[in-house]
Amino acid sequence: MLLLAEQVLNGLQYGMMLFLMAAGLTLVFGVMGLINLAHGSLYMVGAFACAAVAAATGSFWLGLAASLAAAAALGALVEIVVIRRLYARDHLDQVLATFALILVFSEGTRWLFGSFPLYLSLPPVLSGAVTLPGGLIYPAFRLAIIVIGVLVALGLFWLITRTRLGIRIRAGEADREMIAALGVDIAKLYTMVFALGAALAGLSGALVGSVQSVQVGMGEPVLILAFVTVVIGGIGSIKGALIGALLVGMTDTLGKALLPGLFARFMEASAATSVGSALASMLIYVLMALVLIWRPTGLYGARA
Amino acid sequence: MTLKGKLIAGLATLALTAGMAHAEGVKVGMITTLSGGGAGLGIDVRDGFQLALKMAGTSDVELIVEDDQQKPDIAVQIADKMIQSDQVDVLTGIIWSNLAMAVVPAAVAQGKFYLSPNAGPSALAGAGCDKNYFNVAWQNDNLHEAAGAYANSAGYANSFMLAPNYPAGTDAIAGYKRFYEGAAAGEVYTQLGQTDYAAEIAQIRNSGADSVFFFLPGGMGIAFMKQYAESGVDIPLVGPAFSFDQNILQAVGDAALGVRNTSQWNKDIDNPANAAFVEAYQAEYGRLPSLYSSQGYDTANLLLSAMAKADLKDADAFRAALEAADFASVRGDFAFGPNHHPIQDIYVREVVKEGDVYTNKIIGTALEDRGDAYAAECKM
């Protein structure tokens, strides 16, 4: 029972981490109609900025602030210099250009920081494990990720539904020519949305980097999962990104934890392990296929 | 022909004759991983190799280095180019077993020598062995076998085993179980490249194991060890050196302290060759060598020792000179078995902190004069 509770928390934490990535991706995808493969690079930049600043100053919190600032600044710069030229082009051109950005950022980071993984440790407040009610022992930092994820989700809902910027974002999603005609500076809006998405990716990179590893190429595996999340949740929907991320996180974690045991009931142990883990790694794609059959635009998607 | 054209043609001829004048030496093609997530390993092998050439002060070896990007198709292209257009005599450098399987059989079939500084897949040690293929590092299973032997001597009787779901991962657990005599508390295969181990750590916590064996090279190992240390689980870890090399340890930090791991080399092995190597490496590159550096260094010294004894044009004599392995290995005793794989001691190391640097120190020997499990299947 404790094991199951721990795995549910793990799934929740994984889902929240995915949400931070997917939220930025879905905003950019929905509002600007842009497929941004370089989103994973912004995640990597956030992690490297956090590690570098934390190593220089000795403070994890300064590092975290730096990761937000660095990713947002780089996001704005990339939008102005490169992405702006791509809105009118078709998706293939966007994919090619943003893929090129991945290569530029990866090799640029390698050039600056070298090929070896960087060290980023947790702040003392969050290191170690805490005992939850019911006797469950759980790492403090993973709880913190869950809390940060919830706070970011609340903040984004407030931003989208209650502020002027949110109204513009929603309007931009619905009809970009019309809001440009109404006098909204669409170029500035796009830069802001892109920087916001980049900052969320950077934050996610810094948080994840401190429990995993900070190295070149860390963003690409997460990017694939973030795209799966966006497709499941529906393009452009923050709510969809949250639900999708939690679904993917839970399915992946519980699948890995429970499937091998399930197969062991009617199979030989070693075969059950290999069949179970092979199936568990496919599970989220099966989930995506099922959701798309049921709702081709994703759970909360307005358009295909 | 214009004047400019003549000039270029003349220069090309000149360059060609200049090239011929140096044709007496040996041309070595190094295919290794210098970009992407696995670049640290290739860089260390290359640096170790180049250091040995520099220390020998020889100009007889012409070294061409190319980056395979950890992709088998690129490695094959580079090998074809090196063999056909650069006309190298000896190939070396590949880090990953899947790349070695793509390149080595074709290269040795064309009469080239291949000296492996890292990858040692079982296929090339057993039925697929070749008279021109030499492995200077280890057969893939070796360090895992040593971990199993160490687990016995440490009194572990209920191990939880963890490895990625790919050929080297299944080999790792098979190698561990070849020597480990206790029971299995659990056997989990993770995705290759996975970086979040929360689900596996929860299983370990609830498994009742008395030890955890894990093989998670590169970033996977960093992530696992940091998360394991934060999880409050305190079952002792044991694993092969791949998750504890000099570069990875700095990224893991305190989380790795005290962990036992198995390796054929460490910087504190007491022999003159090793002392000279460690000192020169630090002076040249400003960092401590890793086991990959030591493998690159030994590979170059093996080549130099064979060149001193025989001419490469006489392939049989050159092969015999390689088989003799008449060089001062930084590992101490070193010999080739019948399948051209090392027979060597494998040590148990413990992660310690020296000043500000995390490193390993040897605390015992896990296996003495260990060859490999596949030598009997090799028919040369």
Interface residues (C-beta under 8 A of the other chain):
Chain A: L2 L3 E6 Q7 N10 Q13 Y14 E107 R110 S115 F116 P117 L118 Y119 S121 L122 S127 G128 A129 I137 P139 A140 F141 R142 V208 V211 Q212 S213 V214 Q215 V216 G217 M218 P221 T253 K256 A257 P260 A269 S270 T273 S274 S277 A278 S281
Chain B: L34 S35 G36 G37 A39 G40 I43 N165 E187 V188 Y189 T190 Q191 G193 T195 D196 A198 A199 E200 A202 Q203 R205 N206 G219 I222 A223 K226 Q227 E230 S231 G232 N247 I248 Q250 A251 V252 G253 D254
